[in-house]
Amino acid sequence: MERIYDSNDIRVGCLKHNDTVYDRYHRVVGYIDAPVLYDANYRRIGYVKNGTIYKRNGHPACYFNGWHIHDMRGHRLGHVNSSWLGLLAAGLLLGLYY
């Protein structure tokens, strides 16, 4: 289980089973089928390309810098500890969901 933290280092969600993203209340937020990201109803909401997560319409939502996730203005949204799928989950949760 990969934990997802916000910019204040508070746990806001997690990635379980390498494809399901949960929020802090254990509700399903979405699914990952790299490089495509889906919402809880399995509708495509974004994709990842070259370290940037794009919304379904093609506009960039956030990007990765190491294990940190930033919005497109450079503000830190949060971080994960150690996995590529965790970064995708954090991007889905912090960049597309909130």
C-alpha atoms as one frame of an Amber mdcrd trajectory, in Angstrom:
protein
   0.000   0.000   0.000   1.432   3.360  -1.083   0.336   6.280   1.084  -0.389
   9.696  -0.433   0.361  12.893   1.515  -0.738  16.478   0.864   1.483  19.575
   1.028   1.141  19.637   4.847   2.343  16.009   5.114  -1.125  14.809   6.139
  -2.188  11.446   4.751  -4.980  12.075   2.228  -5.241   8.706   0.529  -3.550
   5.568  -0.648  -3.012   3.225  -3.564  -3.982  -0.406  -2.983  -3.712  -3.476
  -5.211  -1.516  -1.461  -7.653  -4.527   0.060  -9.382  -7.178   1.392  -6.967
  -6.898   4.879  -5.425  -8.689   5.611  -2.139  -9.195   8.905  -0.302  -8.640
   9.363   3.438 -12.153   8.051   4.174 -11.460   4.806   2.256 -13.773   5.734
  -0.637 -12.670   4.711  -4.122 -11.526   7.814  -6.010 -10.290   6.180  -9.189
  -8.260   3.547 -10.953  -4.914   3.455 -12.709  -4.230   1.603 -15.924  -0.934
   3.306 -16.787  -0.759   5.660 -18.582  -4.538   6.245 -18.371  -6.329   7.443
 -15.206  -9.998   6.697 -14.510 -12.532   8.033 -12.000 -14.509   5.802  -9.615
 -17.054   5.049 -12.371 -14.261   3.947 -14.722 -14.576   7.005 -16.971 -11.289
   8.232 -18.436 -10.297  11.487 -16.695  -6.660  11.877 -17.646  -3.380  10.392
 -18.760   0.316  10.726 -18.009   3.032  11.614 -20.504   6.648  12.610 -19.798
   6.099  13.192 -16.073   3.003  15.370 -16.532  -0.613  14.409 -15.883  -3.027
  15.782 -18.454  -6.778  16.159 -18.098  -9.050  14.364 -20.545  -9.216  17.510
 -22.713  -5.420  17.595 -23.068  -4.663  20.463 -20.653  -1.885  19.771 -18.122
  -3.064  19.340 -14.506   0.119  18.611 -12.541   3.657  17.291 -12.865   6.151
  15.180 -10.924   9.445  16.359  -9.452  11.112  13.426  -7.760   8.532  11.933
  -5.400   6.639  15.257  -5.208   3.574  16.398  -7.164   3.216  20.055  -8.209
   0.430  21.976  -9.908   1.277  23.750 -13.165   2.097  26.991 -11.291   4.792
  25.157  -9.335   2.966  24.852  -6.004   3.615  21.580  -4.187   0.443  19.496
  -3.895   1.895  16.545  -2.007   4.188  13.540  -2.179   4.512   9.772  -2.033
   7.326   7.655  -0.650   8.595   5.361  -3.337   6.656   4.182  -6.366   5.799
   5.244  -9.892   2.218   3.986  -9.508   2.025   5.926  -6.241   2.936   9.084
  -8.159   0.156   8.399 -10.647  -2.269   7.800  -7.774  -1.212  11.027  -6.068
  -1.592  12.913  -9.335  -5.071  11.487  -9.757  -6.072  12.280  -6.173  -4.380
  15.667  -5.723  -4.254  16.997  -9.273  -7.490  15.781 -10.829  -9.829  14.895
  -7.961  -9.414  17.779  -5.469
